Amino acid sequence: MAEIVEQIEFVGEFQLSQNDKESNETLINSIIAQKWPVYLREILGVVLGNAFIADFDGGSGPTDPKFIVIFEAFQFDDNRGIRESPGMVDIMKSFMYYEIIKNSGEYHSTDGVMRTEGENSIPSGIRTKLSVIYNEAIQWAVNVQWFVDVHNPNEFDYDDYNGQILNPIGLF
């Protein structure tokens, strides 16, 4: 299966650590392969999510017009404000960044779960940053759900939609 997000896309705000690069790449690719379909199924439901995954051909995205419209960025006025999505790649990149980073300061050993601390460093507030990134992705995903379930101006067949309630997380 093609991945919706590639490791090379984690730049700028999403820059990943380059420590132990070879094992890091394997771990990151494993997390992406395992987690993006899970998040997509939470957004769209199992049946519609699996149909999106089956239609997704990698680099160029989905081929079915009903999936293209939610794969690409959109902005719409709603009586409650503006509904926007930067596109499914950015949504998944945010969720994958969260999954990759959330436990990166911890590792498992025979002594239990250990945390890496630098004696000459100051924590960067990564937990707060992760919460903000995750919650922004949740809002975008909820807007995709709104598009599929309520807006749907092209009247695409989203009858199999069964998106789950997506909850933001508190700031750490």
Stockholm file with secondary structure:
# STOCKHOLM 1.0

chainA/1-172         MAEIVEQIEFVGEFQLSQNDKESNETLINSIIAQKWPVYLREILGVVLGNAFIADFDGGSGPTDPKFIVIFEAFQFDDNRGIRESPGMVDIMKSFMYYEIIKNSGEYHSTDGVMRTEGENSIPSGIRTKLSVIYNEAIQWAVNVQWFVDVHNPNEFDYDDYNGQILNPIGLF
#=GR chainA/1-172 SS CCCSSCGGGCCGGGCCCCTTHHHHHHHHHHHHHHHHHHHHHHHHCHHHHHHHHHHBCSTTCBCSHHHHHHHSCEEEEETTEEEEECCHHHHHHHHHHHHHHTTTTEEEETTEEEECCCTTCCCCCHHHHHHHHHHHHHHHHHHHHHIIIIICTTCCCCTTCCCCCCCCCCCC
#=GC SS_cons         CCCSSCGGGCCGGGCCCCTTHHHHHHHHHHHHHHHHHHHHHHHHCHHHHHHHHHHBCSTTCBCSHHHHHHHSCEEEEETTEEEEECCHHHHHHHHHHHHHHTTTTEEEETTEEEECCCTTCCCCCHHHHHHHHHHHHHHHHHHHHHIIIIICTTCCCCTTCCCCCCCCCCCC
//
